[in-house]
Amino acid sequence: VSTQSTGSLSWCPMASPQQRPPSERTDDATPSNTPPLSATDSLHVRRHAAVKSLARNISRDSLHEGSECSSMGLPGFDEDEDWEELTGEEILQALESQGILQDDQRVSESVAYLKSKLHEPLTAQQFSDLAKKDSVLDRALTKNLVVTEFRLLCEKMEQIFEDVRDIKDPDGYCGDVADYIPQLARVPARKYGMALCSIEGQRWSVGDAAEPFCIQSCSKAITYAIALQLNGIDKTHTHVGREPSGKGFNARVLDHKNRPHNPLINSGAIMTCSLVAADKTIDQRFDDVMDYWKRLAGGVTPGFNNSVYLSERGSADRNFCLGFMMKEVGGFPGGKEFTRTELEKTLEFYFMCCSIELHCQALSVVAATLANGGVCPLTNERVFSPATVRNTLSLMYTCGMYDYSGQFAFEIGFPCKSGVGGGLLIVIPGKLGICTWSPRLDKLGNSYRGLRLCREMGTTFPFHSNISNNSEAASHMIHVFNQLESRNLDSTSIMFAAAEGDLAECQRGVACGLDPDFPDYDKRSAIHVAAANGQDSVVRFLILQGVDTTSKDRLGHTPLDDAIRAGHVTTQQIIEQELPLDFDYLDRGNPIDNAYRSLHTDTNNVTYQRLIDVISECGILIDDPRIARVIPARELLRAASKPISRDLSLIHISEPTRLLSISYAVFCLKKKKKKK
């Protein structure tokens, strides 16, 4: 609830009755004789209790299936016990039991701190400070991530994995390694791995999950998403359809409009490759694709298997046939003007995309990014728009498994894309990304083991897109998920994060497209809440997002009023520094024009390096695609020491883009310049 008082009480959605104003207490809420903890600290006291219980259970290996470890009413926890019994090693074990691994960059500072105190007990204050500044650690230790029963999920997954390992048909058939590409035929048939990643970065893997393999047709879904992101739906689907073909993945057939049936078969993937950055050279186009894969995988650099590329290129008669068939009917961009040379380059580009190498662990993060609506769970970076992800998953659902797609959707029921390298890219929207790898293929070109893993997962967990968690069909299934869909889509989640100073969650919400200016019923927005609680880092972030620092709540209070009333001097100074900015001057509909007008007014002695610094303060990387559309990172770095010229020779003002961050970065430059 949002509380309005004349005192210094901070807004907190989970405040206890004793922490509310007297007018809001219920009759049975008797004030304690001892001064209450602050709202935020009391939360972390309960979190400390949760992690202590969780860590002890893990150290004794007694965390049984389905056990609960909530932040309230913990069994076996004595509130009078000494805080110092909790060590850094216990917390790290508790984190890993919830799928937050030590190489997770989101918790890198916390992990380094805990390693420095591996066998040293943490005091109550040390733990509270740690939980306050690391929301991922905080939610993981209180089992408040999307997979609440992560150990149970992993145990069942490993059981399914082992059950499928030696499975065969009654006649002894268990699939064959692809041999139409000679290099793929050399992959050992025994290879077998699986990995998963939740939409909040909980990871687990088993088997050969860390061994890179050639993704082959798994690349088609991402190539389509890139083409869609760059060209839009109308242009993309002028050249490729969106229907299942009913034929083999390399069949010589087009639809009634002389288009490939969908982008997930060979002819359709060749077509979408022709739409990816067609104005660039082939090496630049491939660099762009590799960059997309790296961002989707949370920073893991993909490899390239040159042997597979050469092998596929040398045995590509059917793909050349498909290319010339589409060229004959004018299906490529440019119609009949599309030359033979352009076709050959497009086919080479297609072979290169299919020869990318990644391991199951990285591909599970790619799948989780799709499951998370295009936002990478390990970096909180938006890679694809929600519309792009929706369209990609729709086609993966209906066309991703070649000639078995219809049966797969009917029987198993979640988006999936297979590749003849033996990989399956599996997306459980709003929950998980999964990757399996087994080179043995069935007669339709799908991984023999991977398909059976999907079937077993679909009968064990409510993964089918048309099964509700509360339905009778799901009553016999194992439920391991927290219902976080509403939090992921509700703008009020930013206010909850702002109240606790959860900067990472605020960044995640904005990356997911939530409105940071969204008001509650008291007309209070996130910056009101952050200011009332003295959350300086969140206030700075919200200001850089362009929220209105002059907005008034139901009682006419501004964020500055809240900061002054609560006695947060630093917060007050941060907001006061921003107030002189003329927000009426800012045309939010045309940020590039704002950048131009701001830079044009006063750019003497302001270098591009300063612009880089301010962009970084906005939480944006210089290789962000929104920045790249205005000024490539290479050009920006090359010109770092140069002053920003009045004609803005490096920034193309006419380029249409929603580069809101650079606009506000420029406003920061202008403001600081005036102060000097």
C-alpha positions as CSV (number, residue, x, y, z in Angstrom):
1,V,0.0,0.0,0.0
2,S,1.0,3.6,-0.5
3,T,1.0,5.6,2.8
4,Q,0.8,9.3,3.0
5,S,1.8,10.7,6.4
6,T,3.4,13.8,7.8
7,G,6.1,11.8,9.4
8,S,9.1,10.2,7.8
9,L,7.6,6.8,7.3
10,S,8.8,5.3,4.0
11,W,6.6,3.6,1.4
12,C,6.9,-0.2,1.7
13,P,4.5,-2.7,0.1
14,M,5.2,-5.2,2.9
15,A,5.1,-3.0,6.0
16,S,3.9,-4.7,9.1
17,P,1.0,-3.2,11.2
18,Q,3.5,-1.7,13.7
19,Q,5.3,0.1,10.9
20,R,2.1,1.8,9.6
21,P,0.8,5.1,10.8
22,P,-1.6,4.8,13.8
23,S,-4.5,5.7,11.6
24,E,-3.9,2.6,9.4
25,R,-3.3,0.0,12.2
26,T,-5.9,-2.6,12.8
27,D,-7.3,-3.0,16.3
28,D,-5.3,-6.1,17.0
29,A,-2.0,-4.5,16.0
30,T,-0.5,-3.7,19.4
31,P,2.7,-1.5,19.2
32,S,5.8,-3.2,20.4
33,N,7.7,-1.7,23.4
34,T,10.9,-1.9,21.4
35,P,11.6,0.4,18.5
36,P,10.6,-1.4,15.2
37,L,13.1,-2.1,12.5
38,S,12.8,0.0,9.3
39,A,10.6,-1.6,6.7
40,T,13.5,-2.6,4.5
41,D,15.7,-3.9,7.4
42,S,12.8,-6.1,8.7
43,L,12.5,-7.7,5.3
44,H,16.2,-8.6,5.3
45,V,16.0,-10.0,8.8
46,R,13.4,-12.5,7.5
47,R,15.6,-13.1,4.5
48,H,18.5,-13.9,6.8
49,A,16.3,-16.5,8.5
50,A,15.4,-18.0,5.1
51,V,18.9,-18.3,3.9
52,K,20.2,-19.8,7.2
53,S,17.5,-22.5,7.1
54,L,18.2,-23.1,3.4
55,A,21.9,-23.3,3.8
56,R,21.7,-25.6,6.7
57,N,19.4,-27.9,4.8
58,I,21.8,-28.0,1.9
59,S,24.8,-28.6,4.1
60,R,23.0,-31.6,5.6
61,D,21.6,-32.6,2.2
62,S,18.2,-32.8,3.7
63,L,16.3,-30.4,1.4
64,H,13.7,-32.9,0.4
65,E,11.4,-32.7,-2.7
66,G,8.7,-30.2,-2.4
67,S,10.0,-28.6,0.8
68,E,9.1,-25.1,1.5
69,C,11.5,-22.4,2.8
70,S,9.5,-19.2,3.0
71,S,10.7,-16.0,4.7
72,M,8.0,-16.5,7.4
73,G,7.5,-19.3,9.9
74,L,10.6,-21.3,9.1
75,P,10.6,-24.8,10.7
76,G,13.5,-25.4,12.9
77,F,14.7,-21.8,13.0
78,D,15.3,-20.2,16.4
79,E,15.2,-16.5,16.2
80,D,17.5,-16.2,19.2
81,E,20.3,-18.1,17.5
82,D,23.6,-16.3,16.8
83,W,23.7,-14.6,13.5
84,E,27.4,-15.4,13.1
85,E,26.8,-19.0,12.3
86,L,26.1,-18.1,8.6
87,T,29.3,-18.2,6.5
88,G,30.1,-17.1,3.0
89,E,30.4,-20.7,1.9
90,E,26.9,-21.5,3.2
91,I,25.4,-18.6,1.2
92,L,27.3,-19.6,-2.0
93,Q,25.9,-23.2,-1.6
94,A,22.4,-21.8,-1.1
95,L,22.8,-19.6,-4.2
96,E,23.9,-22.6,-6.3
97,S,21.1,-24.7,-5.0
98,Q,18.7,-22.1,-6.5
99,G,20.5,-22.1,-9.8
100,I,22.5,-18.8,-9.4
101,L,26.0,-19.9,-10.4
102,Q,29.2,-18.1,-9.4
103,D,30.0,-17.0,-12.9
104,D,26.7,-15.0,-13.1
105,Q,27.8,-11.5,-13.8
106,R,24.8,-10.1,-11.9
107,V,26.1,-11.4,-8.6
108,S,29.8,-11.0,-9.3
109,E,30.4,-8.4,-6.6
110,S,28.5,-10.4,-4.0
111,V,30.3,-13.7,-5.0
112,A,33.7,-12.0,-4.7
113,Y,32.7,-10.7,-1.2
114,L,31.4,-14.1,-0.1
115,K,34.6,-15.8,-1.3
116,S,36.6,-13.4,0.8
117,K,34.6,-14.6,3.8
118,L,34.4,-18.2,2.8
119,H,34.8,-19.7,6.3
120,E,34.1,-16.5,8.2
121,P,30.7,-15.9,9.8
122,L,28.8,-12.9,8.6
123,T,27.2,-10.5,11.0
124,A,23.5,-9.5,10.8
125,Q,24.5,-6.1,9.4
126,Q,26.9,-7.6,6.8
127,F,24.2,-9.9,5.5
128,S,21.6,-7.2,5.5
129,D,23.8,-4.9,3.5
130,L,24.6,-7.6,1.1
131,A,20.9,-8.5,0.5
132,K,20.0,-4.8,0.1
133,K,22.3,-4.1,-2.7
134,D,21.9,-7.4,-4.6
135,S,18.3,-8.2,-5.5
136,V,19.2,-11.4,-7.4
137,L,20.9,-12.8,-4.3
138,D,18.0,-11.6,-2.2
139,R,15.3,-13.3,-4.3
140,A,17.3,-16.5,-4.8
141,L,17.9,-17.0,-1.1
142,T,14.2,-16.6,-0.3
143,K,13.1,-18.8,-3.1
144,N,11.3,-15.9,-4.8
145,L,12.6,-16.5,-8.3
146,V,10.4,-18.0,-11.1
147,V,11.5,-21.6,-10.2
148,T,10.7,-21.8,-6.5
149,E,11.6,-25.6,-6.3
150,F,14.7,-25.5,-8.4
151,R,16.4,-28.5,-6.9
152,L,13.2,-30.6,-7.4
153,L,13.1,-29.4,-11.1
154,C,16.8,-30.4,-11.6
155,E,16.3,-33.8,-9.9
156,K,13.4,-34.7,-12.1
157,M,15.1,-33.4,-15.2
158,E,18.2,-35.5,-14.5
159,Q,16.0,-38.5,-13.9
160,I,14.3,-38.0,-17.3
161,F,17.7,-37.5,-18.9
162,E,19.0,-40.8,-17.6
163,D,15.8,-42.7,-18.5
164,V,16.0,-41.5,-22.1
165,R,19.8,-42.2,-22.5
166,D,19.5,-45.8,-23.6
167,I,15.9,-45.7,-25.0
168,K,15.3,-47.5,-28.3
169,D,12.3,-48.5,-30.5
170,P,11.0,-52.1,-30.2
171,D,13.0,-53.0,-33.3
172,G,16.2,-51.6,-31.8
173,Y,16.2,-48.4,-33.8
174,C,17.6,-45.3,-31.9
175,G,18.4,-42.9,-34.7
176,D,21.4,-42.2,-37.0
177,V,23.9,-39.3,-37.2
178,A,23.3,-37.0,-40.1
179,D,25.4,-38.1,-43.1
180,Y,24.3,-35.8,-45.9
181,I,26.9,-33.3,-44.6
182,P,30.1,-35.3,-44.4
183,Q,31.6,-33.4,-41.5
184,L,28.5,-34.0,-39.3
185,A,28.8,-37.7,-39.9
186,R,32.0,-37.7,-37.9
187,V,30.4,-36.5,-34.7
188,P,30.3,-39.3,-32.1
189,A,26.8,-40.7,-31.7
190,R,27.2,-41.2,-28.0
191,K,27.3,-37.4,-27.2
192,Y,24.4,-36.4,-25.0
193,G,23.8,-33.3,-23.0
194,M,21.1,-31.0,-21.7
195,A,20.9,-27.6,-20.0
196,L,18.2,-25.2,-18.8
197,C,18.0,-21.6,-17.8
198,S,15.0,-19.8,-16.3
199,I,13.8,-16.4,-17.3
200,E,15.6,-15.1,-14.1
201,G,18.9,-16.8,-14.8
202,Q,18.6,-20.0,-12.8
203,R,20.9,-22.5,-14.6
204,W,21.5,-26.2,-14.6
205,S,23.2,-28.7,-16.9
206,V,24.0,-32.4,-17.2
207,G,26.0,-34.6,-19.6
208,D,28.0,-33.1,-22.5
209,A,26.3,-29.7,-22.0
210,A,29.6,-27.8,-22.0
211,E,30.8,-29.2,-25.4
212,P,30.2,-27.0,-28.4
213,F,28.4,-28.4,-31.4
214,C,27.2,-27.1,-34.7
215,I,23.7,-25.6,-34.3
216,Q,22.7,-26.1,-38.0
217,S,19.0,-25.4,-38.4
218,C,18.6,-24.1,-34.8
219,S,20.0,-20.9,-36.4
220,K,17.0,-20.5,-38.6
221,A,14.8,-19.2,-35.8
222,I,17.3,-16.6,-34.8
223,T,18.1,-15.6,-38.4
224,Y,14.3,-15.1,-38.9
225,A,14.1,-13.0,-35.7
226,I,17.0,-10.8,-36.8
227,A,15.4,-10.3,-40.3
228,L,12.1,-9.4,-38.6
229,Q,13.8,-7.0,-36.2
230,L,15.6,-5.2,-39.0
231,N,12.9,-5.2,-41.7
232,G,9.6,-5.4,-39.9
233,I,6.8,-8.0,-40.5
234,D,5.4,-6.6,-43.8
235,K,8.7,-6.6,-45.7
236,T,9.9,-9.9,-44.3
237,H,6.7,-11.8,-45.1
238,T,6.5,-10.3,-48.5
239,H,9.3,-12.8,-49.3
240,V,8.6,-15.7,-47.0
241,G,5.4,-17.3,-45.8
242,R,4.3,-18.5,-42.4
243,E,2.6,-21.8,-43.0
244,P,3.8,-25.4,-42.4
245,S,4.9,-26.8,-45.7
246,G,3.8,-30.4,-45.2
247,K,7.0,-31.4,-47.0
248,G,10.6,-32.3,-46.2
249,F,12.8,-29.5,-44.8
250,N,14.7,-29.3,-48.1
251,A,11.8,-30.0,-50.5
252,R,11.7,-28.2,-53.8
253,V,8.4,-26.5,-53.3
254,L,7.0,-22.9,-52.9
255,D,3.6,-21.7,-51.8
256,H,0.9,-20.2,-54.0
257,K,2.6,-16.8,-53.9
258,N,5.9,-18.3,-55.0
259,R,7.4,-17.9,-51.6
260,P,9.0,-20.4,-49.2
261,H,6.3,-21.7,-46.9
262,N,8.1,-20.5,-43.7
263,P,11.5,-19.3,-42.5
264,L,12.3,-22.5,-40.7
265,I,12.9,-24.8,-43.7
266,N,15.9,-24.5,-46.0
267,S,14.4,-22.4,-48.7
268,G,12.8,-20.0,-46.1
269,A,16.1,-19.7,-44.2
270,I,17.9,-18.9,-47.4
271,M,15.4,-16.2,-48.1
272,T,15.6,-14.6,-44.6
273,C,19.4,-14.6,-44.9
274,S,19.0,-12.4,-48.0
275,L,17.1,-9.9,-45.8
276,V,19.7,-9.6,-43.0
277,A,21.7,-6.3,-43.4
278,A,21.7,-6.8,-47.2
279,D,23.5,-3.4,-47.7
280,K,26.6,-4.7,-46.0
281,T,29.4,-6.9,-47.0
282,I,29.2,-10.6,-46.1
283,D,31.8,-10.3,-43.3
284,Q,30.0,-7.4,-41.8
285,R,26.7,-9.3,-42.0
286,F,28.1,-12.3,-40.3
287,D,29.7,-10.1,-37.6
288,D,26.2,-8.7,-36.9
289,V,24.7,-12.1,-36.6
290,M,27.4,-13.3,-34.3
291,D,26.9,-10.2,-32.1
292,Y,23.2,-11.1,-31.9
293,W,24.0,-14.6,-30.8
294,K,26.5,-13.3,-28.2
295,R,23.9,-11.0,-26.7
296,L,21.2,-13.7,-26.7
297,A,23.6,-16.0,-24.9
298,G,24.4,-13.5,-22.1
299,G,27.9,-12.6,-23.4
300,V,29.1,-16.1,-24.4
301,T,31.1,-15.7,-27.7
302,P,29.9,-18.2,-30.3
303,G,32.3,-20.3,-32.3
304,F,32.5,-21.1,-36.0
305,N,33.2,-24.5,-37.4
306,N,35.0,-23.9,-40.6
307,S,35.2,-27.6,-41.4
308,V,31.4,-28.0,-41.3
309,Y,31.1,-24.8,-43.4
310,L,33.3,-26.1,-46.1
311,S,31.7,-29.6,-45.9
312,E,28.2,-28.1,-46.2
313,R,29.2,-25.7,-49.0
314,G,30.8,-28.6,-50.9
315,S,27.6,-30.8,-50.7
316,A,25.0,-28.1,-51.2
317,D,23.5,-29.0,-54.6
318,R,20.0,-29.1,-53.1
319,N,20.3,-25.7,-51.5
320,F,21.7,-24.2,-54.7
321,C,18.7,-25.7,-56.5
322,L,16.3,-24.0,-54.0
323,G,18.1,-20.7,-54.4
324,F,17.9,-20.7,-58.2
325,M,14.3,-21.8,-58.0
326,M,13.4,-18.8,-55.9
327,K,15.5,-16.5,-58.1
328,E,13.7,-17.7,-61.2
329,V,10.3,-16.6,-59.8
330,G,11.7,-13.2,-58.5
331,G,11.3,-14.1,-54.9
332,F,14.4,-12.4,-53.5
333,P,14.5,-8.7,-52.6
334,G,14.9,-6.8,-55.9
335,G,12.9,-9.4,-57.8
336,K,14.4,-10.3,-61.2
337,E,17.2,-7.8,-60.5
338,F,18.7,-10.1,-57.8
339,T,21.9,-11.3,-59.5
340,R,23.6,-14.7,-59.5
341,T,26.5,-13.2,-57.5
342,E,24.1,-11.9,-54.8
343,L,22.5,-15.4,-54.7
344,E,25.9,-17.1,-54.2
345,K,26.8,-14.6,-51.4
346,T,23.4,-15.3,-49.8
347,L,24.0,-19.0,-49.9
348,E,27.5,-18.6,-48.4
349,F,26.0,-16.5,-45.7
350,Y,23.4,-19.2,-45.0
351,F,26.1,-21.9,-44.7
352,M,28.0,-19.6,-42.4
353,C,25.0,-19.1,-40.1
354,C,24.4,-22.9,-40.0
355,S,28.0,-23.5,-39.0
356,I,27.9,-21.5,-35.8
357,E,28.9,-23.4,-32.7
358,L,27.6,-23.1,-29.2
359,H,27.1,-25.5,-26.3
360,C,23.9,-26.5,-24.5
361,Q,24.6,-24.1,-21.6
362,A,24.8,-21.1,-23.8
363,L,21.9,-22.2,-26.0
364,S,19.7,-22.6,-23.0
365,V,20.3,-18.9,-22.2
366,V,19.4,-18.1,-25.8
367,A,16.1,-20.0,-25.4
368,A,15.5,-18.3,-22.0
369,T,15.9,-14.9,-23.7
370,L,13.1,-15.9,-26.1
371,A,11.1,-17.2,-23.1
372,N,11.6,-13.8,-21.4
373,G,10.2,-11.8,-24.3
374,G,13.5,-10.9,-25.8
375,V,15.3,-9.8,-22.7
376,C,18.4,-11.8,-21.8
377,P,18.0,-13.0,-18.2
378,L,21.7,-12.8,-17.4
379,T,22.3,-9.2,-18.6
380,N,18.8,-7.6,-18.6
381,E,19.5,-6.4,-22.1
382,R,16.7,-6.3,-24.6
383,V,17.8,-8.1,-27.8
384,F,14.5,-8.5,-29.6
385,S,11.2,-6.7,-29.4
386,P,8.2,-8.5,-27.8
387,A,6.5,-8.5,-31.3
388,T,9.6,-10.2,-32.9
389,V,9.7,-12.8,-30.1
390,R,6.0,-13.5,-30.4
391,N,6.2,-14.1,-34.1
392,T,9.3,-16.2,-33.8
393,L,7.8,-18.4,-31.1
394,S,4.6,-18.8,-33.1
395,L,6.5,-20.2,-36.1
396,M,8.7,-22.4,-33.9
397,Y,5.4,-23.8,-32.4
398,T,3.9,-24.6,-35.8
399,C,6.9,-25.2,-38.0
400,G,9.9,-25.9,-35.9
401,M,10.1,-29.7,-36.0
402,Y,10.0,-30.2,-39.8
403,D,7.3,-32.8,-40.8
404,Y,6.7,-33.7,-37.1
405,S,5.7,-30.1,-36.2
406,G,1.9,-30.7,-36.1
407,Q,2.2,-33.8,-34.0
408,F,4.7,-32.1,-31.7
409,A,2.4,-29.1,-31.2
410,F,-0.6,-31.4,-30.6
411,E,1.1,-33.9,-28.3
412,I,3.9,-31.9,-26.5
413,G,2.8,-28.3,-27.0
414,F,5.6,-25.8,-26.7
415,P,7.8,-23.9,-29.2
416,C,10.9,-25.8,-30.3
417,K,13.4,-25.8,-33.1
418,S,15.5,-28.7,-34.2
419,G,18.8,-28.9,-36.1
420,V,20.4,-31.8,-37.9
421,G,23.4,-31.3,-35.7
422,G,21.3,-33.0,-33.0
423,G,20.3,-29.9,-31.0
424,L,16.8,-28.8,-29.9
425,L,16.1,-25.2,-28.9
426,I,13.2,-25.4,-26.5
427,V,11.2,-22.4,-25.2
428,I,8.7,-22.6,-22.3
429,P,7.3,-19.0,-22.5
430,G,7.5,-17.1,-19.3
431,K,9.4,-19.8,-17.5
432,L,12.4,-21.6,-19.1
433,G,14.7,-22.0,-21.9
434,I,16.1,-25.6,-22.5
435,C,18.6,-27.0,-24.9
436,T,19.2,-30.7,-25.6
437,W,21.9,-32.3,-27.7
438,S,22.1,-35.8,-29.1
439,P,23.4,-36.3,-32.7
440,R,21.3,-39.3,-33.4
441,L,18.4,-38.2,-35.7
442,D,15.1,-39.9,-36.4
443,K,13.8,-40.4,-39.9
444,L,12.3,-36.9,-40.0
445,G,15.6,-35.2,-39.1
446,N,14.9,-34.4,-35.4
447,S,17.0,-35.6,-32.5
448,Y,15.9,-39.0,-31.5
449,R,16.7,-38.6,-27.8
450,G,15.8,-34.9,-27.8
451,L,12.3,-35.7,-29.0
452,R,11.8,-38.3,-26.3
453,L,13.1,-35.9,-23.7
454,C,10.5,-33.3,-24.7
455,R,7.8,-36.0,-24.5
456,E,8.8,-37.0,-21.0
457,M,9.1,-33.3,-19.9
458,G,5.6,-32.6,-21.3
459,T,4.1,-35.4,-19.2
460,T,6.0,-34.5,-16.0
461,F,5.6,-30.7,-15.9
462,P,2.8,-28.5,-17.1
463,F,4.8,-27.2,-20.1
464,H,2.0,-27.6,-22.7
465,S,0.9,-24.1,-23.8
466,N,-2.8,-25.2,-23.5
467,I,-2.6,-26.7,-20.0
468,S,-3.4,-24.4,-17.1
469,N,-1.6,-25.0,-13.8
470,N,-5.0,-25.3,-12.1
471,S,-6.6,-27.6,-14.6
472,E,-7.4,-31.2,-14.1
473,A,-4.9,-32.2,-16.8
474,A,-2.1,-30.7,-14.7
475,S,-3.2,-32.2,-11.4
476,H,-0.9,-35.1,-11.6
477,M,2.1,-33.0,-12.8
478,I,4.9,-31.5,-10.8
479,H,4.6,-27.8,-10.1
480,V,7.9,-26.0,-9.5
481,F,7.1,-22.5,-10.7
482,N,6.2,-19.2,-9.0
483,Q,3.5,-17.3,-10.8
484,L,5.6,-14.3,-11.8
485,E,3.9,-13.5,-15.1
486,S,1.9,-10.6,-13.5
487,R,5.1,-9.2,-12.0
488,N,6.9,-9.3,-15.3
489,L,4.1,-7.4,-17.1
490,D,2.9,-5.1,-14.3
491,S,4.3,-1.6,-14.2
492,T,3.7,-1.5,-10.4
493,S,6.7,-3.9,-10.1
494,I,9.0,-1.0,-10.6
495,M,7.5,0.7,-7.6
496,F,8.1,-2.3,-5.4
497,A,11.7,-2.5,-6.7
498,A,12.1,1.3,-6.1
499,A,10.9,0.9,-2.5
500,E,13.7,-1.6,-1.7
501,G,16.4,0.1,-3.8
502,D,16.4,-2.8,-6.3
503,L,18.2,-1.1,-9.2
504,A,18.6,-4.4,-11.2
505,E,14.9,-5.1,-11.0
506,C,14.1,-1.5,-12.1
507,Q,16.5,-1.8,-15.0
508,R,14.9,-5.2,-15.9
509,G,11.5,-3.7,-15.8
510,V,12.4,-0.8,-18.1
511,A,14.2,-3.2,-20.5
512,C,11.0,-5.2,-20.6
513,G,9.1,-2.1,-21.7
514,L,7.4,-1.1,-18.4
515,D,6.6,2.5,-17.9
516,P,8.7,4.0,-15.1
517,D,6.2,6.9,-14.8
518,F,3.3,4.6,-14.2
519,P,1.2,6.0,-11.2
520,D,-0.6,4.1,-8.5
521,Y,-4.0,5.0,-7.2
522,D,-2.5,7.8,-5.1
523,K,-0.8,9.1,-8.3
524,R,2.6,8.2,-7.0
525,S,5.2,6.9,-9.4
526,A,8.4,5.0,-8.9
527,I,10.4,8.1,-8.3
528,H,8.1,9.2,-5.5
529,V,8.6,5.8,-3.8
530,A,12.4,5.8,-4.4
531,A,12.7,9.4,-3.0
532,A,10.6,8.6,0.1
533,N,12.9,5.6,0.8
534,G,16.2,7.4,0.1
535,Q,17.1,5.0,-2.8
536,D,19.6,7.3,-4.5
537,S,20.8,4.9,-7.2
538,V,17.2,4.2,-8.3
539,V,16.4,7.9,-8.3
540,R,19.4,8.6,-10.5
541,F,18.4,5.8,-12.9
542,L,14.8,6.9,-13.1
543,I,15.9,10.5,-13.8
544,L,18.0,9.2,-16.7
545,Q,15.0,7.4,-18.0
546,G,13.2,10.8,-18.3
547,V,10.6,10.4,-15.5
548,D,8.9,13.6,-14.5
549,T,10.5,14.8,-11.2
550,T,7.8,17.5,-10.9
551,S,4.8,15.1,-10.9
552,K,2.4,15.5,-7.9
553,D,0.6,12.7,-6.1
554,R,-3.0,12.8,-4.8
555,L,-2.0,15.1,-2.0
556,G,0.1,17.5,-4.1
557,H,3.5,16.2,-3.0
558,T,6.4,15.9,-5.5
559,P,9.3,13.5,-5.2
560,L,11.3,16.3,-3.8
561,D,8.7,16.9,-1.1
562,D,8.9,13.2,-0.2
563,A,12.7,13.3,0.1
564,I,12.7,16.4,2.3
565,R,9.9,15.0,4.5
566,A,11.8,11.7,5.0
567,G,15.1,13.5,5.7
568,H,17.0,12.1,2.8
569,V,19.4,14.9,2.1
570,T,21.4,13.2,-0.7
571,T,18.2,12.2,-2.5
572,Q,17.0,15.8,-2.1
573,Q,20.2,17.1,-3.7
574,I,20.0,14.7,-6.6
575,I,16.4,15.8,-7.5
576,E,17.1,19.5,-7.0
577,Q,20.0,19.2,-9.5
578,E,17.6,17.9,-12.1
579,L,14.7,20.4,-11.5
580,P,16.3,23.3,-13.5
581,L,15.9,21.2,-16.6
582,D,13.1,22.5,-18.7
583,F,11.0,19.4,-19.4
584,D,8.7,21.3,-21.7
585,Y,11.7,21.7,-24.0
586,L,11.9,17.9,-24.3
587,D,9.8,16.5,-27.2
588,R,9.6,12.9,-26.2
589,G,8.3,11.9,-29.6
590,N,11.5,13.0,-31.4
591,P,14.6,12.2,-29.2
592,I,17.0,12.6,-32.1
593,D,15.8,16.1,-32.7
594,N,16.3,16.8,-29.0
595,A,19.9,15.5,-29.2
596,Y,20.5,17.7,-32.2
597,R,19.0,20.8,-30.6
598,S,20.9,20.2,-27.3
599,L,24.2,19.6,-28.9
600,H,23.7,22.4,-31.4
601,T,23.2,25.0,-28.6
602,D,26.5,24.4,-26.8
603,T,29.1,22.0,-27.9
604,N,32.4,23.8,-27.4
605,N,35.1,21.6,-25.9
606,V,32.7,18.7,-25.3
607,T,34.4,15.5,-26.6
608,Y,32.8,12.3,-27.8
609,Q,34.5,10.6,-24.8
610,R,32.3,12.6,-22.5
611,L,29.3,11.5,-24.5
612,I,30.4,7.9,-24.1
613,D,30.7,8.4,-20.3
614,V,27.3,9.9,-20.0
615,I,25.7,7.2,-22.2
616,S,27.3,4.7,-19.8
617,E,25.8,6.5,-16.9
618,C,22.4,5.9,-18.6
619,G,23.1,2.2,-18.3
620,I,23.5,1.8,-22.0
621,L,26.5,0.1,-23.7
622,I,28.0,1.9,-26.7
623,D,27.5,-1.3,-28.9
624,D,23.7,-1.2,-28.1
625,P,21.9,-1.5,-31.4
626,R,20.0,1.7,-30.6
627,I,23.3,3.5,-30.4
628,A,24.7,1.7,-33.4
629,R,21.8,2.9,-35.6
630,V,22.8,6.5,-34.9
631,I,26.6,6.1,-34.6
632,P,28.5,2.8,-34.8
633,A,30.6,2.0,-31.7
634,R,33.8,1.9,-33.8
635,E,33.3,5.4,-35.1
636,L,32.3,6.6,-31.6
637,L,35.5,5.2,-30.1
638,R,37.6,6.4,-33.0
639,A,36.4,9.9,-32.4
640,A,36.6,9.8,-28.6
641,S,39.2,12.5,-28.3
642,K,37.6,14.8,-30.8
643,P,35.2,17.6,-29.9
644,I,31.6,17.2,-30.9
645,S,31.2,19.4,-34.0
646,R,28.3,21.7,-34.4
647,D,27.3,19.9,-37.7
648,L,27.2,16.6,-35.9
649,S,29.0,14.9,-38.8
650,L,29.1,11.6,-37.0
651,I,25.5,11.5,-35.9
652,H,22.9,11.1,-38.6
653,I,20.0,13.2,-37.4
654,S,17.7,11.9,-40.1
655,E,18.0,8.3,-38.9
656,P,14.6,7.3,-37.5
657,T,15.1,5.6,-34.2
658,R,13.8,5.5,-30.6
659,L,17.1,6.5,-29.1
660,L,15.7,8.0,-25.9
661,S,18.8,7.3,-23.9
662,I,21.2,9.3,-26.0
663,S,18.8,12.2,-25.9
664,Y,18.9,12.3,-22.1
665,A,22.6,11.8,-22.2
666,V,22.9,14.9,-24.2
667,F,20.7,16.8,-21.8
668,C,23.0,15.8,-19.0
669,L,25.9,17.2,-21.0
670,K,24.1,20.4,-21.6
671,K,23.1,20.8,-17.9
672,K,26.7,20.2,-16.6
673,K,28.1,22.5,-19.2
674,K,25.8,25.3,-18.0
675,K,26.7,24.8,-14.4
676,K,30.4,25.3,-15.2
